[in-house]
Amino acid sequence: MKNLQKFLNKFIAPIAKWVSHNLFFSSLAEAFMRITPITLGGALVLLIGNFPILAWMQFLQKVGWATHFSAAQNATMNVLALFVVFNFAYVYAEKCK
Protein backbone atom coordinates (compact mmCIF):
# COMPACT_ATOMS: atom_id res chain seq x y z
CA MET A 1 0.00 0.00 0.00
CA LYS A 2 2.85 2.38 0.80
CA ASN A 3 4.41 1.71 -2.60
CA LEU A 4 1.17 2.62 -4.32
CA GLN A 5 0.91 5.81 -2.28
CA LYS A 6 4.52 6.73 -3.12
CA PHE A 7 3.86 6.09 -6.82
CA LEU A 8 0.71 8.21 -6.77
CA ASN A 9 2.42 11.05 -4.93
CA LYS A 10 5.43 10.97 -7.23
CA PHE A 11 3.80 10.64 -10.64
CA ILE A 12 0.06 11.28 -10.49
CA ALA A 13 -0.07 14.14 -7.95
CA PRO A 14 1.88 16.62 -10.12
CA ILE A 15 -0.38 15.90 -13.09
CA ALA A 16 -3.50 16.30 -10.94
CA LYS A 17 -2.15 19.57 -9.53
CA TRP A 18 -1.44 20.90 -13.03
CA VAL A 19 -4.92 19.93 -14.25
CA SER A 20 -6.61 21.55 -11.24
CA HIS A 21 -4.72 24.81 -11.78
CA ASN A 22 -5.24 24.85 -15.55
CA LEU A 23 -8.00 27.27 -16.47
CA PHE A 24 -9.40 25.17 -19.31
CA PHE A 25 -9.58 21.86 -17.44
CA SER A 26 -10.88 23.33 -14.19
CA SER A 27 -13.64 25.13 -16.12
CA LEU A 28 -14.53 21.95 -17.96
CA ALA A 29 -14.67 19.98 -14.70
CA GLU A 30 -16.93 22.59 -13.11
CA ALA A 31 -19.22 22.58 -16.15
CA PHE A 32 -19.63 18.81 -15.86
CA MET A 33 -20.28 19.11 -12.12
CA ARG A 34 -23.05 21.61 -12.78
CA ILE A 35 -24.91 19.19 -15.07
CA THR A 36 -24.81 16.30 -12.59
CA PRO A 37 -28.51 16.69 -11.59
CA ILE A 38 -29.58 16.48 -15.23
CA THR A 39 -27.38 13.45 -15.75
CA LEU A 40 -28.89 11.74 -12.72
CA GLY A 41 -32.40 12.53 -13.93
CA GLY A 42 -31.61 11.03 -17.33
CA ALA A 43 -30.13 7.97 -15.66
CA LEU A 44 -33.29 7.52 -13.58
CA VAL A 45 -35.48 7.72 -16.68
CA LEU A 46 -33.19 5.23 -18.42
CA LEU A 47 -33.36 2.87 -15.45
CA ILE A 48 -37.15 3.00 -15.20
CA GLY A 49 -37.67 2.64 -18.93
CA ASN A 50 -35.22 -0.25 -19.36
CA PHE A 51 -35.49 -2.12 -16.07
CA PRO A 52 -34.32 -5.65 -16.90
CA ILE A 53 -37.45 -7.51 -15.83
CA LEU A 54 -39.32 -9.05 -18.72
CA ALA A 55 -42.77 -8.43 -17.18
CA TRP A 56 -41.97 -4.74 -16.66
CA MET A 57 -40.70 -4.31 -20.22
CA GLN A 58 -43.77 -6.07 -21.62
CA PHE A 59 -46.01 -3.85 -19.49
CA LEU A 60 -44.34 -0.71 -20.83
CA GLN A 61 -44.72 -1.96 -24.39
CA LYS A 62 -48.37 -2.91 -23.85
CA VAL A 63 -49.32 0.43 -22.30
CA GLY A 64 -47.25 2.37 -24.83
CA TRP A 65 -44.94 4.06 -22.36
CA ALA A 66 -41.76 2.51 -23.72
CA THR A 67 -41.59 5.02 -26.55
CA HIS A 68 -42.13 7.89 -24.11
CA PHE A 69 -39.33 6.70 -21.84
CA SER A 70 -37.07 6.26 -24.84
CA ALA A 71 -37.88 9.74 -26.14
CA ALA A 72 -37.33 11.33 -22.72
CA GLN A 73 -34.00 9.56 -22.31
CA ASN A 74 -32.84 10.54 -25.80
CA ALA A 75 -33.88 14.15 -25.29
CA THR A 76 -32.09 14.33 -21.95
CA MET A 77 -28.87 12.93 -23.35
CA ASN A 78 -28.99 15.19 -26.41
CA VAL A 79 -29.62 18.31 -24.35
CA LEU A 80 -26.68 17.47 -22.08
CA ALA A 81 -24.27 18.52 -24.82
CA LEU A 82 -25.86 21.95 -25.00
CA PHE A 83 -25.77 22.36 -21.23
CA VAL A 84 -22.09 21.40 -21.09
CA VAL A 85 -21.18 23.88 -23.82
CA PHE A 86 -23.09 26.76 -22.25
CA ASN A 87 -21.90 25.96 -18.74
CA PHE A 88 -18.31 25.64 -19.91
CA ALA A 89 -18.45 28.98 -21.69
CA TYR A 90 -20.06 30.63 -18.65
CA VAL A 91 -17.57 29.20 -16.15
CA TYR A 92 -14.59 29.95 -18.39
CA ALA A 93 -15.71 33.55 -18.91
CA GLU A 94 -16.40 33.91 -15.20
CA LYS A 95 -12.90 32.71 -14.32
CA CYS A 96 -11.31 35.00 -16.94
CA LYS A 97 -13.41 37.91 -15.66
N, CA and C atoms as an extended XYZ file, in Angstrom:
291
Properties=species:S:1:pos:R:3:atomname:S:1:resname:S:1:resid:I:1 pbc="F F F"
N         0.811       -1.188        0.000 N   MET     1
C         0.000        0.000        0.000 CA  MET     1
C         0.863        1.264        0.000 C   MET     1
N         1.964        1.216        0.747 N   LYS     2
C         2.854        2.379        0.801 CA  LYS     2
C         3.506        2.627       -0.547 C   LYS     2
N         3.803        1.538       -1.278 N   ASN     3
C         4.408        1.707       -2.601 CA  ASN     3
C         3.434        2.385       -3.564 C   ASN     3
N         2.178        2.000       -3.477 N   LEU     4
C         1.168        2.625       -4.322 CA  LEU     4
C         1.035        4.106       -3.977 C   LEU     4
N         1.025        4.417       -2.706 N   GLN     5
C         0.912        5.807       -2.279 CA  GLN     5
C         2.126        6.619       -2.735 C   GLN     5
N         3.315        6.041       -2.652 N   LYS     6
C         4.516        6.734       -3.124 CA  LYS     6
C         4.439        6.978       -4.632 C   LYS     6
N         3.988        5.951       -5.369 N   PHE     7
C         3.861        6.092       -6.818 CA  PHE     7
C         2.870        7.199       -7.171 C   PHE     7
N         1.719        7.190       -6.503 N   LEU     8
C         0.709        8.206       -6.774 CA  LEU     8
C         1.215        9.605       -6.446 C   LEU     8
N         1.895        9.741       -5.318 N   ASN     9
C         2.419       11.046       -4.928 CA  ASN     9
C         3.528       11.522       -5.854 C   ASN     9
N         4.300       10.590       -6.388 N   LYS    10
C         5.429       10.965       -7.227 CA  LYS    10
C         5.016       11.289       -8.661 C   LYS    10
N         4.116       10.493       -9.228 N   PHE    11
C         3.801       10.638      -10.644 CA  PHE    11
C         2.425       11.245      -10.934 C   PHE    11
N         1.426       10.854      -10.188 N   ILE    12
C         0.063       11.284      -10.486 CA  ILE    12
C        -0.264       12.635       -9.848 C   ILE    12
N         0.240       12.893       -8.654 N   ALA    13
C        -0.075       14.141       -7.954 CA  ALA    13
C         0.341       15.389       -8.741 C   ALA    13
N         1.540       15.417       -9.347 N   PRO    14
C         1.880       16.623      -10.122 CA  PRO    14
C         0.954       16.844      -11.324 C   PRO    14
N         0.540       15.774      -11.960 N   ILE    15
C        -0.383       15.896      -13.094 CA  ILE    15
C        -1.729       16.410      -12.602 C   ILE    15
N        -2.219       15.856      -11.506 N   ALA    16
C        -3.501       16.300      -10.943 CA  ALA    16
C        -3.435       17.761      -10.500 C   ALA    16
N        -2.311       18.173       -9.954 N   LYS    17
C        -2.152       19.566       -9.533 CA  LYS    17
C        -2.157       20.482      -10.750 C   LYS    17
N        -1.470       20.087      -11.817 N   TRP    18
C        -1.441       20.899      -13.033 CA  TRP    18
C        -2.838       21.023      -13.637 C   TRP    18
N        -3.570       19.904      -13.680 N   VAL    19
C        -4.915       19.926      -14.249 CA  VAL    19
C        -5.836       20.811      -13.407 C   VAL    19
N        -5.724       20.744      -12.090 N   SER    20
C        -6.608       21.546      -11.238 CA  SER    20
C        -6.310       23.042      -11.333 C   SER    20
N        -5.072       23.399      -11.654 N   HIS    21
C        -4.719       24.810      -11.778 CA  HIS    21
C        -4.845       25.326      -13.207 C   HIS    21
N        -5.068       24.440      -14.156 N   ASN    22
C        -5.241       24.849      -15.545 CA  ASN    22
C        -6.644       25.423      -15.719 C   ASN    22
N        -6.729       26.569      -16.325 N   LEU    23
C        -8.001       27.268      -16.472 CA  LEU    23
C        -9.002       26.465      -17.316 C   LEU    23
N        -8.528       25.914      -18.406 N   PHE    24
C        -9.403       25.165      -19.307 CA  PHE    24
C        -9.982       23.931      -18.625 C   PHE    24
N        -9.121       23.104      -18.038 N   PHE    25
C        -9.585       21.856      -17.439 CA  PHE    25
C       -10.419       22.074      -16.179 C   PHE    25
N       -10.074       23.075      -15.384 N   SER    26
C       -10.885       23.333      -14.191 CA  SER    26
C       -12.261       23.862      -14.580 C   SER    26
N       -12.335       24.656      -15.642 N   SER    27
C       -13.635       25.133      -16.123 CA  SER    27
C       -14.466       23.991      -16.675 C   SER    27
N       -13.821       23.102      -17.409 N   LEU    28
C       -14.529       21.946      -17.964 CA  LEU    28
C       -15.053       21.039      -16.844 C   LEU    28
N       -14.239       20.815      -15.822 N   ALA    29
C       -14.673       19.981      -14.702 CA  ALA    29
C       -15.855       20.608      -13.977 C   ALA    29
N       -15.817       21.915      -13.782 N   GLU    30
C       -16.932       22.589      -13.108 CA  GLU    30
C       -18.201       22.547      -13.951 C   GLU    30
N       -18.053       22.655      -15.264 N   ALA    31
C       -19.225       22.577      -16.150 CA  ALA    31
C       -19.880       21.205      -16.040 C   ALA    31
N       -19.071       20.157      -15.998 N   PHE    32
C       -19.633       18.811      -15.858 CA  PHE    32
C       -20.258       18.607      -14.477 C   PHE    32
N       -19.681       19.219      -13.453 N   MET    33
C       -20.277       19.107      -12.119 CA  MET    33
C       -21.634       19.796      -12.051 C   MET    33
N       -21.777       20.882      -12.793 N   ARG    34
C       -23.046       21.607      -12.782 CA  ARG    34
C       -24.171       20.855      -13.476 C   ARG    34
N       -23.852       19.932      -14.379 N   ILE    35
C       -24.908       19.188      -15.067 CA  ILE    35
C       -25.188       17.834      -14.421 C   ILE    35
N       -24.586       17.577      -13.278 N   THR    36
C       -24.808       16.300      -12.592 CA  THR    36
C       -26.282       16.028      -12.300 C   THR    36
N       -27.090       16.993      -11.830 N   PRO    37
C       -28.509       16.686      -11.589 CA  PRO    37
C       -29.253       16.252      -12.855 C   PRO    37
N       -28.922       16.867      -13.981 N   ILE    38
C       -29.582       16.484      -15.234 CA  ILE    38
C       -29.154       15.079      -15.637 C   ILE    38
N       -27.885       14.778      -15.437 N   THR    39
C       -27.378       13.450      -15.751 CA  THR    39
C       -28.056       12.387      -14.891 C   THR    39
N       -28.220       12.685      -13.612 N   LEU    40
C       -28.886       11.741      -12.717 CA  LEU    40
C       -30.352       11.563      -13.093 C   LEU    40
N       -31.005       12.632      -13.486 N   GLY    41
C       -32.396       12.531      -13.935 CA  GLY    41
C       -32.515       11.671      -15.175 C   GLY    41
N       -31.610       11.859      -16.128 N   GLY    42
C       -31.606       11.033      -17.332 CA  GLY    42
C       -31.319        9.575      -17.019 C   GLY    42
N       -30.437        9.338      -16.063 N   ALA    43
C       -30.132        7.967      -15.661 CA  ALA    43
C       -31.339        7.307      -15.002 C   ALA    43
N       -32.087        8.069      -14.222 N   LEU    44
C       -33.289        7.525      -13.582 CA  LEU    44
C       -34.337        7.153      -14.628 C   LEU    44
N       -34.542        8.021      -15.610 N   VAL    45
C       -35.483        7.719      -16.685 CA  VAL    45
C       -35.026        6.484      -17.458 C   VAL    45
N       -33.731        6.398      -17.718 N   LEU    46
C       -33.188        5.233      -18.419 CA  LEU    46
C       -33.402        3.957      -17.612 C   LEU    46
N       -33.189        4.030      -16.314 N   LEU    47
C       -33.361        2.866      -15.452 CA  LEU    47
C       -34.818        2.411      -15.396 C   LEU    47
N       -35.737        3.352      -15.259 N   ILE    48
C       -37.154        2.996      -15.199 CA  ILE    48
C       -37.633        2.444      -16.535 C   ILE    48
N       -37.209        3.063      -17.614 N   GLY    49
C       -37.672        2.639      -18.933 CA  GLY    49
C       -37.064        1.348      -19.425 C   GLY    49
N       -35.908        0.963      -18.894 N   ASN    50
C       -35.222       -0.246      -19.361 CA  ASN    50
C       -34.896       -1.203      -18.223 C   ASN    50
N       -35.736       -1.225      -17.206 N   PHE    51
C       -35.488       -2.117      -16.071 CA  PHE    51
C       -35.500       -3.559      -16.567 C   PHE    51
N       -34.472       -4.338      -16.265 N   PRO    52
C       -34.320       -5.654      -16.899 CA  PRO    52
C       -35.217       -6.760      -16.324 C   PRO    52
N       -36.474       -6.491      -16.221 N   ILE    53
C       -37.450       -7.509      -15.832 CA  ILE    53
C       -38.412       -7.632      -17.001 C   ILE    53
N       -38.538       -8.824      -17.516 N   LEU    54
C       -39.318       -9.046      -18.723 CA  LEU    54
C       -40.765       -8.575      -18.563 C   LEU    54
N       -41.379       -8.846      -17.407 N   ALA    55
C       -42.766       -8.431      -17.184 CA  ALA    55
C       -42.896       -6.906      -17.227 C   ALA    55
N       -41.935       -6.207      -16.655 N   TRP    56
C       -41.972       -4.744      -16.663 CA  TRP    56
C       -41.831       -4.208      -18.087 C   TRP    56
N       -40.912       -4.773      -18.847 N   MET    57
C       -40.702       -4.314      -20.221 CA  MET    57
C       -41.932       -4.605      -21.092 C   MET    57
N       -42.552       -5.753      -20.867 N   GLN    58
C       -43.771       -6.067      -21.616 CA  GLN    58
C       -44.909       -5.126      -21.229 C   GLN    58
N       -44.994       -4.787      -19.941 N   PHE    59
C       -46.013       -3.848      -19.485 CA  PHE    59
C       -45.832       -2.487      -20.156 C   PHE    59
N       -44.604       -2.002      -20.193 N   LEU    60
C       -44.341       -0.711      -20.826 CA  LEU    60
C       -44.682       -0.739      -22.315 C   LEU    60
N       -44.386       -1.831      -22.976 N   GLN    61
C       -44.720       -1.959      -24.394 CA  GLN    61
C       -46.234       -1.998      -24.594 C   GLN    61
N       -46.920       -2.752      -23.716 N   LYS    62
C       -48.368       -2.907      -23.847 CA  LYS    62
C       -49.100       -1.576      -23.625 C   LYS    62
N       -48.673       -0.841      -22.628 N   VAL    63
C       -49.322        0.430      -22.296 CA  VAL    63
C       -48.897        1.528      -23.273 C   VAL    63
N       -47.734        1.378      -23.885 N   GLY    64
C       -47.246        2.369      -24.832 CA  GLY    64
C       -46.318        3.397      -24.225 C   GLY    64
N       -45.826        3.127      -23.041 N   TRP    65
C       -44.942        4.058      -22.358 CA  TRP    65
C       -43.486        3.888      -22.772 C   TRP    65
N       -43.162        2.769      -23.364 N   ALA    66
C       -41.762        2.508      -23.724 CA  ALA    66
C       -41.229        3.578      -24.670 C   ALA    66
N       -42.047        3.989      -25.621 N   THR    67
C       -41.595        5.021      -26.552 CA  THR    67
C       -41.415        6.364      -25.855 C   THR    67
N       -42.252        6.639      -24.854 N   HIS    68
C       -42.128        7.890      -24.114 CA  HIS    68
C       -40.854        7.916      -23.264 C   HIS    68
N       -40.568        6.783      -22.622 N   PHE    69
C       -39.331        6.703      -21.842 CA  PHE    69
C       -38.118        6.817      -22.752 C   PHE    69
N       -38.170        6.192      -23.893 N   SER    70
C       -37.069        6.264      -24.839 CA  SER    70
C       -36.879        7.685      -25.348 C   SER    70
N       -37.968        8.361      -25.661 N   ALA    71
C       -37.879        9.737      -26.137 CA  ALA    71
C       -37.342       10.668      -25.050 C   ALA    71
N       -37.803       10.485      -23.823 N   ALA    72
C       -37.326       11.330      -22.716 CA  ALA    72
C       -35.839       11.107      -22.461 C   ALA    72
N       -35.413        9.869      -22.523 N   GLN    73
C       -34.004        9.559      -22.308 CA  GLN    73
C       -33.152       10.133      -23.439 C   GLN    73
N       -33.593        9.993      -24.674 N   ASN    74
C       -32.838       10.537      -25.802 CA  ASN    74
C       -32.768       12.059      -25.737 C   ASN    74
N       -33.867       12.688      -25.394 N   ALA    75
C       -33.883       14.149      -25.291 CA  ALA    75
C       -32.944       14.625      -24.187 C   ALA    75
N       -32.950       13.945      -23.061 N   THR    76
C       -32.086       14.335      -21.950 CA  THR    76
C       -30.618       14.215      -22.342 C   THR    76
N       -30.260       13.119      -22.963 N   MET    77
C       -28.867       12.927      -23.347 CA  MET    77
C       -28.437       13.899      -24.450 C   MET    77
N       -29.332       14.237      -25.354 N   ASN    78
C       -28.988       15.186      -26.412 CA  ASN    78
C       -28.857       16.609      -25.889 C   ASN    78
N       -29.670       16.963      -24.920 N   VAL    79
C       -29.622       18.308      -24.347 CA  VAL    79
C       -28.397       18.476      -23.452 C   VAL    79
N       -27.864       17.381      -22.936 N   LEU    80
C       -26.680       17.469      -22.083 CA  LEU    80
C       -25.525       18.157      -22.794 C   LEU    80
N       -25.355       17.890      -24.076 N   ALA    81
C       -24.268       18.518      -24.820 CA  ALA    81
C       -24.419       20.036      -24.823 C   ALA    81
N       -25.634       20.506      -25.014 N   LEU    82
C       -25.864       21.954      -24.996 CA  LEU    82
C       -25.572       22.547      -23.619 C   LEU    82
N       -26.015       21.870      -22.576 N   PHE    83
C       -25.770       22.365      -21.231 CA  PHE    83
C       -24.286       22.408      -20.912 C   PHE    83
N       -23.533       21.400      -21.349 N   VAL    84
C       -22.094       21.400      -21.092 CA  VAL    84
C       -21.435       22.568      -21.807 C   VAL    84
N       -21.795       22.783      -23.053 N   VAL    85
C       -21.184       23.879      -23.823 CA  VAL    85
C       -21.482       25.231      -23.181 C   VAL    85
N       -22.744       25.480      -22.849 N   PHE    86
C       -23.093       26.765      -22.255 CA  PHE    86
C       -22.489       26.933      -20.863 C   PHE    86
N       -22.504       25.865      -20.068 N   ASN    87
C       -21.904       25.958      -18.739 CA  ASN    87
C       -20.402       26.160      -18.828 C   ASN    87
N       -19.753       25.472      -19.754 N   PHE    88
C       -18.309       25.637      -19.907 CA  PHE    88
C       -17.973       27.069      -20.300 C   PHE    88
N       -18.710       27.608      -21.265 N   ALA    89
C       -18.455       28.979      -21.691 CA  ALA    89
C       -18.690       29.964      -20.542 C   ALA    89
N       -19.741       29.743      -19.773 N   TYR    90
C       -20.056       30.628      -18.648 CA  TYR    90
C       -18.957       30.565      -17.575 C   TYR    90
N       -18.579       29.357      -17.203 N   VAL    91
C       -17.569       29.205      -16.146 CA  VAL    91
C       -16.218       29.744      -16.612 C   VAL    91
N       -15.862       29.471      -17.852 N   TYR    92
C       -14.589       29.947      -18.390 CA  TYR    92
C       -14.556       31.477      -18.410 C   TYR    92
N       -15.644       32.087      -18.885 N   ALA    93
C       -15.706       33.549      -18.914 CA  ALA    93
C       -15.705       34.125      -17.500 C   ALA    93
N       -16.368       33.449      -16.578 N   GLU    94
C       -16.401       33.908      -15.196 CA  GLU    94
C       -15.008       33.877      -14.570 C   GLU    94
N       -14.251       32.824      -14.869 N   LYS    95
C       -12.896       32.715      -14.317 CA  LYS    95
C       -11.928       33.685      -14.976 C   LYS    95
N       -12.163       34.015      -16.241 N   CYS    96
C       -11.311       34.996      -16.936 CA  CYS    96
C       -11.686       36.436      -16.598 C   CYS    96
N       -12.849       36.602      -16.026 N   LYS    97
C       -13.412       37.913      -15.665 CA  LYS    97
C       -13.619       38.756      -16.903 C   LYS    97
